[in-house]
Structure formats: C-alpha cells, structure tokens
Amino acid sequence: MQRTVVILAGGKGQRFNSRDKCFIVLNRKTLLQHVVDNLAEVADEIIIAARDEQQGRQIRQQIPNTVTVVFDSISGFGPLAGVLSGLERASTSYSLVIGCDMPFVNRRVVDLLFTEAERGNYSAVVPTWENGMVEPLHAVYKKEPTLAAVRNSIKNGNERMFNVLLQLKNVHYLPVARIQALAPELMTFRNINTPDELQLCAALSDSEEKPQSDV
C-alpha cells in the first residue's frame, strides 16, 4: 500500500526568537532536511505544509522537486491548518503526520506505524506513553475520516489535535514499549524547541540511533 508523509513546517519557534524552526540548522542540515532525508525511503510521496507562500518559496529553494509543498489555507489554527492542507493534497489512504522539528525520526518506527494502520484498517495509529500522553504529531492517519474530523474541529474553533483524535472512531493507541524495541533510546520522539536542546541534539547525533545509521 502506498504511503504519504506530511511534514508540518509552519510553526515559528517562540524560544528561538520566533525563527522558522524548519530552517534551524543541526549538523550542517536544516531540521526540515533531516526529516525529509530520514523518511524518503518509507514514503511514496512527501508533502511539506508551509505556513504561507513566502515560507513555501524559501522551502522550495532547499528541498528537492520530488517533494510537494502546500500552503495553509486558514490561519490561527496552528498545526491543524497544516494537517488540513497536507491531507487534502495526499494521494494515498494513509499519511504520517510529523513536525519538522524531529530530526531523529526513525524510519523503522514509521514503518511500524504504517503497518499497524494498514493491518487493522485503523483511522489512526498514535504512539502512547505509559502515563497516557500521546504523540499526535508523530502518528499515522487515514485520510478521509481525519479530514472530516479536522474540518469539524476548525468549524467549531478548536485547534487542538487531540480533539481530532476524540472524533475518530477507530484509533489504535500504540504503546511506546512496542516502539522501544525498534528504537531503544526513543530518539524518534525528540523534538527541538530551544537553543539548548539544539546543542544537546548536536552532541547526540553521533549516537547509534542517528538517522544515517538507521537502516
């Protein structure tokens, strides 16, 4: 079954002096490029959801032409706007939705999420921690039911991705313990929100879970 990856690139890092997080550089590559490179082998198409046309043009200058860039059609709804524009363009039934600030995303973990979704015909497969916290922006979604839920959330003025999950009828909450067998240090979930986290991740990039050695 074909697979899509939707990368949300529209957010500004408030703790990075409101710089676009997708252009922040880690080890000579932007965070966005890390995500694209990591997932190129597990996706039939990659869609980057930009905040607007200006940001989209900047992204296009750095990203291969094989990657599709779309723009948010609404404002004020945070990541939900990017999910909407990305899934509307997706040509496959299932899409991974992920933030651009996860440079260590693990392709084996992503393959597991897709496999679980396809096998169970789920509306979504969402990693879930023991304390009940979920990873809705590192999850796989079925296009049509998710689009319906996103549009309904926007109509009701609710920008939370968790509200979308509540509307889906067949969600598989995958225990992180299952994922840990493939990614022991769980670096796949590490995102970068501050300069200190960026510096830490630069040091961690030589770990055994770094994207270049994840085959």
C-alpha positions in Angstrom: 0.0 0.0 0.0 1.3 3.5 -0.8 2.2 5.9 1.9 2.4 9.6 2.3 4.4 11.7 4.8 3.1 15.2 5.8 5.7 17.4 7.4 4.4 20.4 9.3 6.8 23.3 8.7 4.6 26.3 9.5 5.4 26.8 13.2 7.7 29.5 14.5 10.0 28.7 17.4 9.0 31.1 20.1 12.1 30.2 22.1 14.2 30.6 19.0 13.4 34.3 18.7 10.4 33.4 16.6 12.6 31.9 13.8 11.1 29.4 11.5 12.0 26.1 13.1 12.3 24.3 9.8 15.3 26.4 8.8 17.3 25.9 12.0 20.5 24.1 11.3 21.6 20.9 13.1 25.0 19.5 11.9 25.0 21.4 8.6 21.5 20.5 7.6 18.2 22.1 8.4 15.8 20.3 10.7 13.4 20.0 7.8 16.0 18.4 5.6 16.8 15.9 8.3 13.2 14.8 8.4 12.9 14.6 4.6 16.1 12.6 4.3 15.1 10.2 7.1 11.7 9.4 5.6 12.4 9.4 1.9 12.8 5.6 1.8 9.5 4.9 3.6 7.2 7.2 1.7 5.8 7.2 -1.8 5.2 10.9 -1.5 6.4 13.7 0.9 4.3 16.8 1.4 5.5 19.8 3.3 2.8 22.0 4.8 4.2 25.6 4.8 2.6 28.5 6.7 2.2 30.7 3.6 3.5 31.2 0.1 6.5 33.2 1.3 7.7 30.4 3.6 6.9 27.9 0.9 9.2 29.7 -1.6 12.0 29.5 0.9 11.4 25.8 1.5 11.2 25.1 -2.3 14.7 26.6 -2.7 16.1 24.0 -0.3 14.0 20.9 -1.0 14.1 18.5 -4.0 11.5 18.9 -6.6 10.2 15.5 -5.8 8.8 16.9 -2.6 5.4 18.7 -2.7 5.0 22.0 -0.9 1.5 23.2 0.1 0.3 26.2 2.0 -2.1 26.7 4.9 -5.5 27.9 3.6 -6.5 29.2 7.0 -4.7 31.0 9.9 -5.0 30.8 13.6 -5.3 27.1 13.9 -1.6 26.1 14.4 -0.6 22.6 13.3 -4.2 21.8 12.4 -4.1 24.1 9.4 -1.0 22.2 8.1 -2.7 18.8 8.7 -5.7 20.1 6.6 -3.6 21.3 3.7 -1.3 18.3 3.8 -4.0 15.6 3.9 -6.1 17.4 1.2 -3.2 17.0 -1.2 -2.3 13.5 -0.1 -2.9 10.9 -2.8 -2.8 7.8 -0.5 -5.1 6.4 2.1 -2.6 6.7 5.0 -0.3 9.6 5.9 2.3 10.0 8.6 1.9 13.5 10.2 5.0 14.8 11.8 6.6 18.0 12.9 9.6 19.4 11.2 11.5 19.6 14.5 12.0 15.9 14.9 15.4 15.3 13.2 15.9 11.8 14.6 12.6 10.4 13.3 13.2 6.6 12.9 12.2 5.1 9.7 11.7 1.6 11.3 9.3 3.2 13.8 7.4 4.9 11.0 7.2 1.7 9.0 5.7 0.0 12.1 3.0 2.8 12.4 2.0 2.4 8.8 2.0 -1.4 9.0 -0.3 -1.3 12.1 -2.6 1.1 10.5 -2.9 -0.9 7.3 -3.3 -4.2 9.0 -6.0 -3.0 11.3 -7.7 -0.6 8.9 -7.5 2.0 11.7 -8.4 5.6 11.5 -5.2 6.4 13.2 -2.2 4.8 15.0 -0.9 7.1 17.7 2.1 6.3 20.0 1.1 6.4 23.6 3.3 6.7 26.7 2.6 4.8 29.9 1.3 7.9 31.6 -1.3 8.3 28.9 0.4 11.1 27.0 0.1 10.7 23.2 2.2 11.7 20.2 -0.4 13.0 17.7 2.3 14.7 15.6 4.3 11.5 15.2 1.3 9.4 14.1 -0.3 7.8 11.0 -3.8 8.9 10.0 -6.4 7.6 7.5 -7.2 10.4 5.1 -11.0 10.7 4.8 -12.1 10.3 8.5 -9.2 12.5 9.7 -10.0 15.3 7.2 -13.7 15.2 8.3 -12.6 15.5 12.0 -10.1 18.3 11.2 -12.7 20.3 9.3 -15.2 19.8 12.1 -12.7 21.0 14.7 -11.9 24.1 12.6 -15.6 24.8 12.2 -16.0 24.6 16.0 -13.0 26.8 16.6 -10.9 24.1 18.2 -7.3 24.0 17.2 -6.2 21.0 19.3 -5.1 17.9 17.5 -6.3 15.8 20.5 -9.8 17.0 19.6 -9.4 15.4 16.2 -8.4 12.1 17.9 -11.5 12.2 20.0 -13.7 12.3 16.9 -12.1 9.3 15.2 -13.9 6.1 15.9 -11.1 3.5 15.3 -7.9 4.8 16.8 -5.1 2.4 17.8 -3.1 3.8 20.7 0.2 2.0 20.2 2.2 1.6 23.4 5.6 3.2 23.3 7.0 0.0 24.7 6.3 -1.6 21.3 8.3 1.2 19.7 11.2 0.9 22.1 12.0 -2.5 20.8 13.0 -0.8 17.5 14.4 2.5 19.0 15.7 1.8 22.5 16.6 5.4 23.3 13.3 6.7 21.7 15.2 9.4 19.9 12.5 9.3 17.3 10.2 11.4 19.5 12.9 14.0 20.4 12.0 17.5 19.1 13.9 20.7 19.3 12.3 23.7 20.9 15.2 25.7 22.4 18.9 26.6 21.6 19.9 24.4 24.5 18.0 21.4 23.0 19.6 22.1 19.7 23.1 22.0 21.3 22.2 18.8 23.1 21.0 17.1 19.9 24.1 18.1 18.1 26.0 16.0 20.6 23.5 13.2 20.5 23.7 12.9 16.7 26.6 10.5 17.0 24.6 8.0 18.9 23.7 4.7 17.4 20.2 5.9 16.6 21.3 8.8 14.3 19.4 8.8 11.0 22.4 7.9 8.9 23.0 4.6 10.6 19.3 3.7 10.9 18.8 1.1 8.2 
